[in-house]
């Protein structure tokens, strides 16, 4: 995400990082104006905590499966089957981009993405450092008693523990074994829940103005965990979670996401296909992307050379692309 540094009136983005996994990068030069805000680099924090799963699902003496009663209905406990894929911005492939993420099998499962604000590069600061440390801290705090499996508190503790200079947008989703999905996000990383081929829930991006999202920051003028948009919903077996940095949602429409999920039941394959689709769109200067549509709706003008020949603003958005696809499955 290319986003301006928030100073006094400009927001910052803070990314966190845990264990890093290899990243692929993808970029495109397009005619849509790029964000001047700070970016997060695409790094996967795959510090999956190998914490012991609760064994309350089984009666160890009888060997029978126990069910939890929720709202009068007996339901088996659930967890996440996760696939992920990251493609760095074409110009940031060598350093892996500025996004960071982790997935964890703790409890029902935890997913998190931080998108570093690229604007910090203009201050001679590596935008990836903040997002990576943020994600690393978040991953480490997952089992913390004070966090109490609350994504907003997790963001608070991870942010407070991050000492790197910079900023990042961030989203955290935590699934309880009873199917409750708790989400907290600051900025424009997003999540969609798909059930039976329909998107039944989407997070809403938070921004100060076009291309300048809310961000956690090392500076006092940034946002905090109190600014997070918090959601809680009941997920059921078979539901699909699609989480991504803005590099996904700025380049891929909802109907394309639903179609891709319908065609690829393997979560790893689905994540890779969605990331590659976003990359292809981001490189297409004639593609009328979600980003281009929003830019026009906000009155953003096309480049002068397009304007004089009567062309409108079009094109994908070159960016780091992080995609996590997770299916709700029975823990049995």
PyMOL commands that set and color helices and strands:
alter all, ss='L'
color gray80, all
select helices_A, chain A and resi 90-92+118-123+127-141+151-160+225-227+246-249+254-263+267-282+290-297+304-307
alter helices_A, ss='H'
color red, helices_A
select strands_A, chain A and resi 20-21+24-25+41-45+68-70+73-75+78-88+98-104+110-116+167-175+180-186+190-195+198-202+207-209+212-213+216-217+229-234+240-244+321-330
alter strands_A, ss='S'
color yellow, strands_A
deselect
rebuild
show_as cartoon
